Amino acid sequence: MGHQVCIACGAEEAMPMIRNLHPHIVISDIEMPGLSGYDLARWIRQEMLADVPFVVALTGYSRASDRIASLEAGFDEHLVKPVSIKTLHQLLGKLQARLTDVPPERSA
């Protein structure tokens, strides 16, 4: 789809990448070794105040209480695995709408 993608193997690895790359979107699992996706979402909201990416939970947790917990932690969206390509296209469309006022020097 033309987007640049970077992969981290956990929240601890993702944090410096997010700080340095300033991505438009972060897609994270919730259950990870070490810090959880909830921890990562909270960190993003606390640390990236001037440049907050769109944060998406991509998880196997599908109960209503799981969705509420992810939104309370700072996720913008909560997607349940497996996710279809159509759903990803819709998500990226939402992101594109959000980015209409973002300076062009940022990468996707």
Biopython code that builds the backbone (N, CA, C, O; Angstrom):
import numpy as np
from Bio.PDB.StructureBuilder import StructureBuilder

atoms = [
    (1, "MET", "N", (0.813, -1.205, 0.000)),
    (1, "MET", "CA", (0.000, 0.000, 0.000)),
    (1, "MET", "C", (0.857, 1.270, 0.000)),
    (1, "MET", "O", (0.324, 2.377, 0.082)),
    (2, "GLY", "N", (2.172, 1.114, -0.091)),
    (2, "GLY", "CA", (3.039, 2.272, -0.205)),
    (2, "GLY", "C", (3.503, 2.877, 1.103)),
    (2, "GLY", "O", (4.095, 3.956, 1.098)),
    (3, "HIS", "N", (3.256, 2.226, 2.213)),
    (3, "HIS", "CA", (3.662, 2.751, 3.510)),
    (3, "HIS", "C", (4.992, 2.148, 3.932)),
    (3, "HIS", "O", (5.286, 0.994, 3.620)),
    (4, "GLN", "N", (5.782, 2.919, 4.632)),
    (4, "GLN", "CA", (7.024, 2.410, 5.218)),
    (4, "GLN", "C", (6.663, 1.742, 6.540)),
    (4, "GLN", "O", (5.944, 2.325, 7.350)),
    (5, "VAL", "N", (7.154, 0.525, 6.765)),
    (5, "VAL", "CA", (6.821, -0.234, 7.958)),
    (5, "VAL", "C", (8.094, -0.562, 8.721)),
    (5, "VAL", "O", (9.096, -0.970, 8.134)),
    (6, "CYS", "N", (8.045, -0.382, 10.030)),
    (6, "CYS", "CA", (9.142, -0.779, 10.919)),
    (6, "CYS", "C", (8.555, -1.733, 11.944)),
    (6, "CYS", "O", (7.423, -1.553, 12.392)),
    (7, "ILE", "N", (9.322, -2.743, 12.312)),
    (7, "ILE", "CA", (8.837, -3.765, 13.230)),
    (7, "ILE", "C", (9.678, -3.769, 14.490)),
    (7, "ILE", "O", (10.905, -3.695, 14.430)),
    (8, "ALA", "N", (9.007, -3.856, 15.640)),
    (8, "ALA", "CA", (9.668, -3.992, 16.937)),
    (8, "ALA", "C", (9.160, -5.271, 17.581)),
    (8, "ALA", "O", (8.007, -5.656, 17.384)),
    (9, "CYS", "N", (10.009, -5.921, 18.341)),
    (9, "CYS", "CA", (9.654, -7.198, 18.965)),
    (9, "CYS", "C", (9.165, -7.025, 20.398)),
    (9, "CYS", "O", (9.265, -7.957, 21.196)),
    (10, "GLY", "N", (8.652, -5.882, 20.730)),
    (10, "GLY", "CA", (8.112, -5.628, 22.061)),
    (10, "GLY", "C", (8.092, -4.143, 22.337)),
    (10, "GLY", "O", (8.655, -3.346, 21.586)),
    (11, "ALA", "N", (7.434, -3.781, 23.429)),
    (11, "ALA", "CA", (7.287, -2.368, 23.774)),
    (11, "ALA", "C", (8.630, -1.693, 24.026)),
    (11, "ALA", "O", (8.850, -0.556, 23.610)),
    (12, "GLU", "N", (9.525, -2.402, 24.709)),
    (12, "GLU", "CA", (10.828, -1.814, 25.020)),
    (12, "GLU", "C", (11.606, -1.472, 23.757)),
    (12, "GLU", "O", (12.301, -0.457, 23.721)),
    (13, "GLU", "N", (11.505, -2.284, 22.741)),
    (13, "GLU", "CA", (12.172, -2.022, 21.463)),
    (13, "GLU", "C", (11.429, -0.940, 20.675)),
    (13, "GLU", "O", (12.048, -0.158, 19.954)),
    (14, "ALA", "N", (10.112, -0.899, 20.814)),
    (14, "ALA", "CA", (9.304, 0.067, 20.068)),
    (14, "ALA", "C", (9.488, 1.497, 20.566)),
    (14, "ALA", "O", (9.467, 2.433, 19.766)),
    (15, "MET", "N", (9.667, 1.678, 21.856)),
    (15, "MET", "CA", (9.716, 3.034, 22.424)),
    (15, "MET", "C", (10.765, 3.938, 21.778)),
    (15, "MET", "O", (10.420, 5.038, 21.348)),
    (16, "PRO", "N", (12.034, 3.521, 21.689)),
    (16, "PRO", "CA", (13.005, 4.408, 21.037)),
    (16, "PRO", "C", (12.721, 4.586, 19.547)),
    (16, "PRO", "O", (13.008, 5.645, 18.989)),
    (17, "MET", "N", (12.166, 3.570, 18.902)),
    (17, "MET", "CA", (11.817, 3.696, 17.483)),
    (17, "MET", "C", (10.739, 4.763, 17.307)),
    (17, "MET", "O", (10.822, 5.598, 16.406)),
    (18, "ILE", "N", (9.733, 4.728, 18.169)),
    (18, "ILE", "CA", (8.643, 5.699, 18.091)),
    (18, "ILE", "C", (9.182, 7.102, 18.363)),
    (18, "ILE", "O", (8.835, 8.054, 17.663)),
    (19, "ARG", "N", (10.021, 7.220, 19.369)),
    (19, "ARG", "CA", (10.587, 8.522, 19.721)),
    (19, "ARG", "C", (11.418, 9.095, 18.569)),
    (19, "ARG", "O", (11.359, 10.294, 18.297)),
    (20, "ASN", "N", (12.184, 8.246, 17.899)),
    (20, "ASN", "CA", (13.087, 8.706, 16.832)),
    (20, "ASN", "C", (12.416, 8.851, 15.477)),
    (20, "ASN", "O", (12.766, 9.753, 14.716)),
    (21, "LEU", "N", (11.472, 7.994, 15.161)),
    (21, "LEU", "CA", (10.867, 7.988, 13.824)),
    (21, "LEU", "C", (9.593, 8.820, 13.709)),
    (21, "LEU", "O", (9.204, 9.201, 12.605)),
    (22, "HIS", "N", (8.943, 9.106, 14.826)),
    (22, "HIS", "CA", (7.690, 9.869, 14.821)),
    (22, "HIS", "C", (6.689, 9.315, 13.804)),
    (22, "HIS", "O", (6.278, 10.028, 12.889)),
    (23, "PRO", "N", (6.294, 8.043, 13.962)),
    (23, "PRO", "CA", (5.380, 7.442, 12.979)),
    (23, "PRO", "C", (3.986, 8.059, 13.049)),
    (23, "PRO", "O", (3.590, 8.624, 14.069)),
    (24, "HIS", "N", (3.260, 7.942, 11.957)),
    (24, "HIS", "CA", (1.867, 8.384, 11.934)),
    (24, "HIS", "C", (0.971, 7.401, 12.662)),
    (24, "HIS", "O", (-0.045, 7.789, 13.239)),
    (25, "ILE", "N", (1.346, 6.120, 12.638)),
    (25, "ILE", "CA", (0.514, 5.081, 13.233)),
    (25, "ILE", "C", (1.403, 4.059, 13.942)),
    (25, "ILE", "O", (2.494, 3.728, 13.478)),
    (26, "VAL", "N", (0.907, 3.570, 15.076)),
    (26, "VAL", "CA", (1.543, 2.476, 15.798)),
    (26, "VAL", "C", (0.478, 1.400, 15.973)),
    (26, "VAL", "O", (-0.590, 1.654, 16.528)),
    (27, "ILE", "N", (0.782, 0.196, 15.492)),
    (27, "ILE", "CA", (-0.113, -0.947, 15.664)),
    (27, "ILE", "C", (0.580, -1.896, 16.619)),
    (27, "ILE", "O", (1.695, -2.349, 16.359)),
    (28, "SER", "N", (-0.084, -2.197, 17.730)),
    (28, "SER", "CA", (0.549, -2.996, 18.782)),
    (28, "SER", "C", (-0.379, -4.074, 19.311)),
    (28, "SER", "O", (-1.586, -3.876, 19.445)),
    (29, "ASP", "N", (0.217, -5.219, 19.605)),
    (29, "ASP", "CA", (-0.501, -6.248, 20.341)),
    (29, "ASP", "C", (-0.651, -5.747, 21.774)),
    (29, "ASP", "O", (0.021, -4.792, 22.164)),
    (30, "ILE", "N", (-1.501, -6.362, 22.547)),
    (30, "ILE", "CA", (-1.635, -6.011, 23.961)),
    (30, "ILE", "C", (-0.779, -6.929, 24.807)),
    (30, "ILE", "O", (-0.049, -6.464, 25.682)),
    (31, "GLU", "N", (-0.857, -8.217, 24.562)),
    (31, "GLU", "CA", (-0.098, -9.191, 25.347)),
    (31, "GLU", "C", (1.267, -9.399, 24.709)),
    (31, "GLU", "O", (1.380, -9.985, 23.632)),
    (32, "MET", "N", (2.302, -8.912, 25.389)),
    (32, "MET", "CA", (3.675, -9.039, 24.895)),
    (32, "MET", "C", (4.578, -9.368, 26.070)),
    (32, "MET", "O", (4.222, -9.095, 27.217)),
    (33, "PRO", "N", (5.737, -9.949, 25.805)),
    (33, "PRO", "CA", (6.690, -10.161, 26.889)),
    (33, "PRO", "C", (7.172, -8.808, 27.420)),
    (33, "PRO", "O", (7.322, -7.858, 26.651)),
    (34, "GLY", "N", (7.408, -8.719, 28.701)),
    (34, "GLY", "CA", (7.839, -7.448, 29.280)),
    (34, "GLY", "C", (6.665, -6.505, 29.404)),
    (34, "GLY", "O", (5.605, -6.882, 29.903)),
    (35, "LEU", "N", (6.854, -5.273, 28.949)),
    (35, "LEU", "CA", (5.777, -4.294, 29.006)),
    (35, "LEU", "C", (4.648, -4.686, 28.060)),
    (35, "LEU", "O", (4.891, -5.230, 26.983)),
    (36, "SER", "N", (3.423, -4.407, 28.467)),
    (36, "SER", "CA", (2.263, -4.744, 27.640)),
    (36, "SER", "C", (1.975, -3.646, 26.624)),
    (36, "SER", "O", (2.569, -2.569, 26.670)),
    (37, "GLY", "N", (1.068, -3.929, 25.719)),
    (37, "GLY", "CA", (0.597, -2.920, 24.790)),
    (37, "GLY", "C", (-0.092, -1.776, 25.516)),
    (37, "GLY", "O", (-0.021, -0.628, 25.077)),
    (38, "TYR", "N", (-0.760, -2.082, 26.627)),
    (38, "TYR", "CA", (-1.357, -1.023, 27.442)),
    (38, "TYR", "C", (-0.273, -0.062, 27.926)),
    (38, "TYR", "O", (-0.431, 1.157, 27.867)),
    (39, "ASP", "N", (0.844, -0.644, 28.410)),
    (39, "ASP", "CA", (1.968, 0.178, 28.876)),
    (39, "ASP", "C", (2.510, 1.046, 27.736)),
    (39, "ASP", "O", (2.818, 2.222, 27.930)),
    (40, "LEU", "N", (2.619, 0.452, 26.557)),
    (40, "LEU", "CA", (3.130, 1.192, 25.405)),
    (40, "LEU", "C", (2.196, 2.344, 25.041)),
    (40, "LEU", "O", (2.660, 3.456, 24.790)),
    (41, "ALA", "N", (0.905, 2.097, 25.008)),
    (41, "ALA", "CA", (-0.060, 3.149, 24.673)),
    (41, "ALA", "C", (-0.001, 4.282, 25.702)),
    (41, "ALA", "O", (-0.031, 5.457, 25.334)),
    (42, "ARG", "N", (0.083, 3.933, 26.980)),
    (42, "ARG", "CA", (0.188, 4.969, 28.022)),
    (42, "ARG", "C", (1.471, 5.777, 27.840)),
    (42, "ARG", "O", (1.460, 7.003, 27.955)),
    (43, "TRP", "N", (2.574, 5.088, 27.556)),
    (43, "TRP", "CA", (3.859, 5.773, 27.349)),
    (43, "TRP", "C", (3.760, 6.737, 26.168)),
    (43, "TRP", "O", (4.223, 7.875, 26.255)),
    (44, "ILE", "N", (3.163, 6.290, 25.076)),
    (44, "ILE", "CA", (3.009, 7.153, 23.903)),
    (44, "ILE", "C", (2.244, 8.409, 24.283)),
    (44, "ILE", "O", (2.655, 9.510, 23.915)),
    (45, "ARG", "N", (1.156, 8.275, 25.000)),
    (45, "ARG", "CA", (0.334, 9.428, 25.390)),
    (45, "ARG", "C", (1.095, 10.370, 26.337)),
    (45, "ARG", "O", (0.898, 11.584, 26.290)),
    (46, "GLN", "N", (1.950, 9.819, 27.183)),
    (46, "GLN", "CA", (2.709, 10.644, 28.135)),
    (46, "GLN", "C", (3.944, 11.277, 27.507)),
    (46, "GLN", "O", (4.268, 12.426, 27.808)),
    (47, "GLU", "N", (4.633, 10.549, 26.644)),
    (47, "GLU", "CA", (5.927, 10.996, 26.122)),
    (47, "GLU", "C", (5.856, 11.734, 24.796)),
    (47, "GLU", "O", (6.726, 12.556, 24.506)),
    (48, "MET", "N", (4.856, 11.464, 23.996)),
    (48, "MET", "CA", (4.805, 12.007, 22.639)),
    (48, "MET", "C", (3.759, 13.124, 22.547)),
    (48, "MET", "O", (3.016, 13.200, 21.569)),
    (49, "LEU", "N", (3.704, 13.968, 23.538)),
    (49, "LEU", "CA", (2.652, 14.982, 23.621)),
    (49, "LEU", "C", (2.549, 15.861, 22.382)),
    (49, "LEU", "O", (1.446, 16.191, 21.947)),
    (50, "ALA", "N", (3.682, 16.241, 21.815)),
    (50, "ALA", "CA", (3.656, 17.144, 20.666)),
    (50, "ALA", "C", (3.442, 16.409, 19.338)),
    (50, "ALA", "O", (3.128, 17.040, 18.328)),
    (51, "ASP", "N", (3.606, 15.100, 19.333)),
    (51, "ASP", "CA", (3.596, 14.352, 18.075)),
    (51, "ASP", "C", (2.998, 12.959, 18.284)),
    (51, "ASP", "O", (3.666, 11.955, 18.035)),
    (52, "VAL", "N", (1.763, 12.895, 18.733)),
    (52, "VAL", "CA", (1.137, 11.624, 19.089)),
    (52, "VAL", "C", (0.675, 10.886, 17.844)),
    (52, "VAL", "O", (-0.113, 11.423, 17.066)),
    (53, "PRO", "N", (1.158, 9.649, 17.642)),
    (53, "PRO", "CA", (0.675, 8.858, 16.505)),
    (53, "PRO", "C", (-0.721, 8.300, 16.778)),
    (53, "PRO", "O", (-1.194, 8.320, 17.915)),
    (54, "PHE", "N", (-1.366, 7.811, 15.741)),
    (54, "PHE", "CA", (-2.621, 7.073, 15.836)),
    (54, "PHE", "C", (-2.233, 5.703, 16.378)),
    (54, "PHE", "O", (-1.403, 5.024, 15.774)),
    (55, "VAL", "N", (-2.810, 5.279, 17.497)),
    (55, "VAL", "CA", (-2.378, 4.056, 18.180)),
    (55, "VAL", "C", (-3.496, 3.017, 18.100)),
    (55, "VAL", "O", (-4.631, 3.267, 18.506)),
    (56, "VAL", "N", (-3.146, 1.842, 17.564)),
    (56, "VAL", "CA", (-4.125, 0.791, 17.313)),
    (56, "VAL", "C", (-3.728, -0.484, 18.048)),
    (56, "VAL", "O", (-2.595, -0.951, 17.932)),
    (57, "ALA", "N", (-4.668, -1.041, 18.803)),
    (57, "ALA", "CA", (-4.481, -2.357, 19.416)),
    (57, "ALA", "C", (-4.893, -3.399, 18.386)),
    (57, "ALA", "O", (-5.975, -3.313, 17.806)),
    (58, "LEU", "N", (-4.033, -4.377, 18.161)),
    (58, "LEU", "CA", (-4.333, -5.513, 17.293)),
    (58, "LEU", "C", (-4.141, -6.745, 18.161)),
    (58, "LEU", "O", (-3.008, -7.154, 18.411)),
    (59, "THR", "N", (-5.230, -7.338, 18.621)),
    (59, "THR", "CA", (-5.171, -8.298, 19.701)),
    (59, "THR", "C", (-6.188, -9.422, 19.541)),
    (59, "THR", "O", (-7.110, -9.341, 18.730)),
    (60, "GLY", "N", (-5.999, -10.454, 20.322)),
    (60, "GLY", "CA", (-6.963, -11.531, 20.394)),
    (60, "GLY", "C", (-8.033, -11.259, 21.435)),
    (60, "GLY", "O", (-9.012, -11.999, 21.526)),
    (61, "TYR", "N", (-7.858, -10.203, 22.221)),
    (61, "TYR", "CA", (-8.820, -9.847, 23.270)),
    (61, "TYR", "C", (-10.042, -9.193, 22.634)),
    (61, "TYR", "O", (-9.941, -8.121, 22.039)),
    (62, "SER", "N", (-11.198, -9.845, 22.764)),
    (62, "SER", "CA", (-12.369, -9.385, 22.015)),
    (62, "SER", "C", (-13.580, -9.007, 22.865)),
    (62, "SER", "O", (-14.611, -8.612, 22.321)),
    (63, "ARG", "N", (-13.476, -9.120, 24.171)),
    (63, "ARG", "CA", (-14.632, -8.768, 25.011)),
    (63, "ARG", "C", (-14.817, -7.255, 25.059)),
    (63, "ARG", "O", (-13.882, -6.497, 24.800)),
    (64, "ALA", "N", (-16.009, -6.832, 25.385)),
    (64, "ALA", "CA", (-16.286, -5.394, 25.514)),
    (64, "ALA", "C", (-15.369, -4.763, 26.543)),
    (64, "ALA", "O", (-14.907, -3.639, 26.348)),
    (65, "SER", "N", (-15.097, -5.465, 27.638)),
    (65, "SER", "CA", (-14.210, -4.928, 28.678)),
    (65, "SER", "C", (-12.775, -4.760, 28.159)),
    (65, "SER", "O", (-12.061, -3.859, 28.598)),
    (66, "ASP", "N", (-12.351, -5.624, 27.227)),
    (66, "ASP", "CA", (-11.027, -5.492, 26.621)),
    (66, "ASP", "C", (-10.952, -4.234, 25.770)),
    (66, "ASP", "O", (-9.951, -3.518, 25.800)),
    (67, "ARG", "N", (-11.997, -3.968, 25.022)),
    (67, "ARG", "CA", (-12.056, -2.761, 24.191)),
    (67, "ARG", "C", (-12.019, -1.504, 25.064)),
    (67, "ARG", "O", (-11.314, -0.544, 24.753)),
    (68, "ILE", "N", (-12.768, -1.520, 26.136)),
    (68, "ILE", "CA", (-12.788, -0.377, 27.051)),
    (68, "ILE", "C", (-11.402, -0.168, 27.653)),
    (68, "ILE", "O", (-10.920, 0.963, 27.724)),
    (69, "ALA", "N", (-10.758, -1.256, 28.086)),
    (69, "ALA", "CA", (-9.421, -1.151, 28.685)),
    (69, "ALA", "C", (-8.411, -0.589, 27.693)),
    (69, "ALA", "O", (-7.554, 0.209, 28.074)),
    (70, "SER", "N", (-8.497, -0.990, 26.430)),
    (70, "SER", "CA", (-7.535, -0.484, 25.450)),
    (70, "SER", "C", (-7.756, 1.008, 25.191)),
    (70, "SER", "O", (-6.787, 1.757, 25.067)),
    (71, "LEU", "N", (-9.004, 1.448, 25.109)),
    (71, "LEU", "CA", (-9.284, 2.866, 24.908)),
    (71, "LEU", "C", (-8.849, 3.684, 26.119)),
    (71, "LEU", "O", (-8.321, 4.786, 25.965)),
    (72, "GLU", "N", (-9.064, 3.157, 27.315)),
    (72, "GLU", "CA", (-8.641, 3.850, 28.534)),
    (72, "GLU", "C", (-7.120, 3.950, 28.623)),
    (72, "GLU", "O", (-6.598, 4.913, 29.184)),
    (73, "ALA", "N", (-6.410, 2.972, 28.080)),
    (73, "ALA", "CA", (-4.936, 2.987, 28.098)),
    (73, "ALA", "C", (-4.370, 3.974, 27.087)),
    (73, "ALA", "O", (-3.207, 4.363, 27.194)),
    (74, "GLY", "N", (-5.171, 4.387, 26.105)),
    (74, "GLY", "CA", (-4.690, 5.357, 25.136)),
    (74, "GLY", "C", (-4.727, 4.914, 23.684)),
    (74, "GLY", "O", (-4.281, 5.651, 22.805)),
    (75, "PHE", "N", (-5.251, 3.724, 23.416)),
    (75, "PHE", "CA", (-5.404, 3.296, 22.027)),
    (75, "PHE", "C", (-6.537, 4.080, 21.372)),
    (75, "PHE", "O", (-7.541, 4.385, 22.016)),
    (76, "ASP", "N", (-6.372, 4.403, 20.099)),
    (76, "ASP", "CA", (-7.413, 5.071, 19.335)),
    (76, "ASP", "C", (-8.406, 4.068, 18.756)),
    (76, "ASP", "O", (-9.587, 4.375, 18.593)),
    (77, "GLU", "N", (-7.921, 2.875, 18.449)),
    (77, "GLU", "CA", (-8.743, 1.818, 17.850)),
    (77, "GLU", "C", (-8.389, 0.480, 18.504)),
    (77, "GLU", "O", (-7.293, 0.303, 19.034)),
    (78, "HIS", "N", (-9.334, -0.450, 18.456)),
    (78, "HIS", "CA", (-9.138, -1.794, 18.994)),
    (78, "HIS", "C", (-9.597, -2.783, 17.924)),
    (78, "HIS", "O", (-10.794, -2.908, 17.663)),
    (79, "LEU", "N", (-8.652, -3.482, 17.309)),
    (79, "LEU", "CA", (-8.961, -4.478, 16.286)),
    (79, "LEU", "C", (-8.682, -5.862, 16.842)),
    (79, "LEU", "O", (-7.713, -6.071, 17.573)),
    (80, "VAL", "N", (-9.553, -6.812, 16.481)),
    (80, "VAL", "CA", (-9.410, -8.185, 16.960)),
    (80, "VAL", "C", (-8.859, -9.052, 15.839)),
    (80, "VAL", "O", (-9.331, -8.992, 14.703)),
    (81, "LYS", "N", (-7.852, -9.860, 16.168)),
    (81, "LYS", "CA", (-7.227, -10.778, 15.214)),
    (81, "LYS", "C", (-8.210, -11.878, 14.842)),
    (81, "LYS", "O", (-9.033, -12.264, 15.671)),
    (82, "PRO", "N", (-8.149, -12.381, 13.642)),
    (82, "PRO", "CA", (-7.386, -11.890, 12.503)),
    (82, "PRO", "C", (-8.086, -10.690, 11.877)),
    (82, "PRO", "O", (-9.314, -10.601, 11.900)),
    (83, "VAL", "N", (-7.317, -9.780, 11.325)),
    (83, "VAL", "CA", (-7.855, -8.567, 10.712)),
    (83, "VAL", "C", (-7.777, -8.720, 9.199)),
    (83, "VAL", "O", (-6.765, -9.167, 8.661)),
    (84, "SER", "N", (-8.845, -8.349, 8.528)),
    (84, "SER", "CA", (-8.886, -8.440, 7.061)),
    (84, "SER", "C", (-8.152, -7.261, 6.427)),
    (84, "SER", "O", (-7.969, -6.215, 7.050)),
    (85, "ILE", "N", (-7.743, -7.447, 5.195)),
    (85, "ILE", "CA", (-7.122, -6.366, 4.428)),
    (85, "ILE", "C", (-8.108, -5.202, 4.295)),
    (85, "ILE", "O", (-7.705, -4.041, 4.365)),
    (86, "LYS", "N", (-9.382, -5.503, 4.106)),
    (86, "LYS", "CA", (-10.408, -4.459, 4.005)),
    (86, "LYS", "C", (-10.428, -3.599, 5.262)),
    (86, "LYS", "O", (-10.520, -2.374, 5.173)),
    (87, "THR", "N", (-10.344, -4.228, 6.428)),
    (87, "THR", "CA", (-10.331, -3.487, 7.693)),
    (87, "THR", "C", (-9.088, -2.617, 7.792)),
    (87, "THR", "O", (-9.171, -1.476, 8.247)),
    (88, "LEU", "N", (-7.938, -3.134, 7.375)),
    (88, "LEU", "CA", (-6.708, -2.338, 7.390)),
    (88, "LEU", "C", (-6.821, -1.148, 6.446)),
    (88, "LEU", "O", (-6.372, -0.053, 6.785)),
    (89, "HIS", "N", (-7.406, -1.337, 5.280)),
    (89, "HIS", "CA", (-7.620, -0.227, 4.333)),
    (89, "HIS", "C", (-8.504, 0.843, 4.965)),
    (89, "HIS", "O", (-8.229, 2.035, 4.834)),
    (90, "GLN", "N", (-9.563, 0.418, 5.649)),
    (90, "GLN", "CA", (-10.458, 1.367, 6.309)),
    (90, "GLN", "C", (-9.717, 2.124, 7.406)),
    (90, "GLN", "O", (-9.887, 3.334, 7.556)),
    (91, "LEU", "N", (-8.904, 1.416, 8.164)),
    (91, "LEU", "CA", (-8.115, 2.047, 9.226)),
    (91, "LEU", "C", (-7.169, 3.087, 8.648)),
    (91, "LEU", "O", (-7.066, 4.196, 9.172)),
    (92, "LEU", "N", (-6.483, 2.736, 7.580)),
    (92, "LEU", "CA", (-5.554, 3.679, 6.953)),
    (92, "LEU", "C", (-6.290, 4.857, 6.338)),
    (92, "LEU", "O", (-5.741, 5.956, 6.270)),
    (93, "GLY", "N", (-7.514, 4.650, 5.892)),
    (93, "GLY", "CA", (-8.344, 5.753, 5.409)),
    (93, "GLY", "C", (-8.671, 6.729, 6.531)),
    (93, "GLY", "O", (-8.651, 7.943, 6.327)),
    (94, "LYS", "N", (-8.973, 6.198, 7.721)),
    (94, "LYS", "CA", (-9.207, 7.049, 8.891)),
    (94, "LYS", "C", (-7.956, 7.850, 9.214)),
    (94, "LYS", "O", (-8.022, 9.045, 9.506)),
    (95, "LEU", "N", (-6.827, 7.177, 9.158)),
    (95, "LEU", "CA", (-5.563, 7.845, 9.436)),
    (95, "LEU", "C", (-5.312, 8.947, 8.421)),
    (95, "LEU", "O", (-4.899, 10.045, 8.793)),
    (96, "GLN", "N", (-5.554, 8.673, 7.153)),
    (96, "GLN", "CA", (-5.344, 9.680, 6.111)),
    (96, "GLN", "C", (-6.195, 10.916, 6.368)),
    (96, "GLN", "O", (-5.733, 12.041, 6.181)),
    (97, "ALA", "N", (-7.432, 10.709, 6.795)),
    (97, "ALA", "CA", (-8.313, 11.836, 7.110)),
    (97, "ALA", "C", (-7.744, 12.647, 8.269)),
    (97, "ALA", "O", (-7.831, 13.875, 8.274)),
    (98, "ARG", "N", (-7.171, 11.971, 9.234)),
    (98, "ARG", "CA", (-6.580, 12.647, 10.398)),
    (98, "ARG", "C", (-5.336, 13.442, 10.012)),
    (98, "ARG", "O", (-5.026, 14.452, 10.644)),
    (99, "LEU", "N", (-4.626, 12.996, 8.984)),
    (99, "LEU", "CA", (-3.345, 13.595, 8.613)),
    (99, "LEU", "C", (-3.448, 14.737, 7.610)),
    (99, "LEU", "O", (-2.421, 15.238, 7.153)),
    (100, "THR", "N", (-4.614, 15.144, 7.269)),
    (100, "THR", "CA", (-4.749, 16.158, 6.222)),
    (100, "THR", "C", (-4.029, 17.458, 6.549)),
    (100, "THR", "O", (-3.706, 18.217, 5.635)),
    (101, "ASP", "N", (-3.767, 17.739, 7.816)),
    (101, "ASP", "CA", (-3.086, 18.964, 8.209)),
    (101, "ASP", "C", (-1.651, 18.725, 8.678)),
    (101, "ASP", "O", (-1.029, 19.636, 9.224)),
    (102, "VAL", "N", (-1.109, 17.511, 8.476)),
    (102, "VAL", "CA", (0.251, 17.190, 8.924)),
    (102, "VAL", "C", (1.266, 17.674, 7.889)),
    (102, "VAL", "O", (1.069, 17.468, 6.691)),
    (103, "PRO", "N", (2.334, 18.308, 8.331)),
    (103, "PRO", "CA", (3.386, 18.741, 7.385)),
    (103, "PRO", "C", (3.922, 17.577, 6.578)),
    (103, "PRO", "O", (4.027, 16.475, 7.115)),
    (104, "PRO", "N", (4.266, 17.769, 5.310)),
    (104, "PRO", "CA", (4.667, 16.667, 4.428)),
    (104, "PRO", "C", (5.999, 16.012, 4.784)),
    (104, "PRO", "O", (6.294, 14.951, 4.233)),
    (105, "GLU", "N", (6.813, 16.570, 5.661)),
    (105, "GLU", "CA", (8.120, 15.960, 5.946)),
    (105, "GLU", "C", (8.034, 14.694, 6.773)),
    (105, "GLU", "O", (9.027, 13.973, 6.871)),
    (106, "ARG", "N", (6.881, 14.387, 7.379)),
    (106, "ARG", "CA", (6.739, 13.147, 8.137)),
    (106, "ARG", "C", (6.531, 11.984, 7.194)),
    (106, "ARG", "O", (5.915, 12.135, 6.139)),
    (107, "SER", "N", (7.044, 10.816, 7.573)),
    (107, "SER", "CA", (6.846, 9.618, 6.757)),
    (107, "SER", "C", (5.686, 8.826, 7.301)),
    (107, "SER", "O", (5.360, 8.941, 8.483)),
    (108, "ALA", "N", (5.045, 8.013, 6.456)),
    (108, "ALA", "CA", (3.903, 7.182, 6.861)),
    (108, "ALA", "C", (4.369, 5.972, 7.608)),
    (108, "ALA", "O", (3.552, 5.153, 8.029)),
]
sb = StructureBuilder()
sb.init_structure("model")
sb.init_model(0)
sb.init_chain("A")
sb.init_seg("    ")
for serial, (resi, resn, name, xyz) in enumerate(atoms, 1):
    if name == "N":
        sb.init_residue(resn, " ", resi, " ")
    sb.init_atom(name, np.array(xyz, "f"), 0.0, 1.0, " ", f" {name:<3s}", serial, name[0])
structure = sb.get_structure()
